[in-house]
Amino acid sequence: MKKLLYHYERIYESWVFMTEKDVQNHTDIFNAFSAETWGEFRKTIPKEDYEWISQNLIEDQFTEEFWNDKGTPFQPPDDAPFIHNDWLDDAEYPPYLIFLQHDHIPDAILKKYGEKQLTVHDGEYYQFKKEVIEHLLKELKEHGFECERRDDLVIDMW
């Protein structure tokens, strides 16, 4: 049985369903941006994301005197202070989990209970209104899903 965690997201007025792995990945990302040093940031951020995101952050934090002669920024030492410069507020990283839930829920259920919504910057997502939750949970269970409501998780990552 595949397990999904779910939560009601007030900003998008929708139920959001995610796997434990995706929630943990987003938790790691949010924790990384709370790092005090570059070493702590490197240890916490998913390695596949560090390569591209670090260059943007380095360019924001360090002047050109720290770049090598090819124009590529250096890697800050582990003890260098890490300042995220409101990256999480301004960037589309990490994506809100509502934009990923279609990866986990069968198309037939998405179309039956969800309303496809389109945003200007983030693309499309399926909105599940509050009143469909009982039927939605029942159908997910019939499709082999175990669903656990988790209102205790950090709301920003939903």
MONOR-V176910 format. One record per helix or strand. SS is the DSSP state (H for helix, E for strand). FROM is the first residue (numbers start at 1). LEN is the number of residues. If there is no record, write none. Layout:
<<SS;FROM;LEN> <SS;FROM;LEN>>
This chain:
<<E;2;8> <E;14;5> <H;20;13> <E;37;1> <H;38;7> <H;47;15> <H;64;3> <E;67;1> <E;73;1> <E;81;1> <H;87;4> <H;97;3> <H;101;3> <H;107;7> <E;115;5> <E;123;5> <H;130;13> <E;145;5> <H;155;3>>
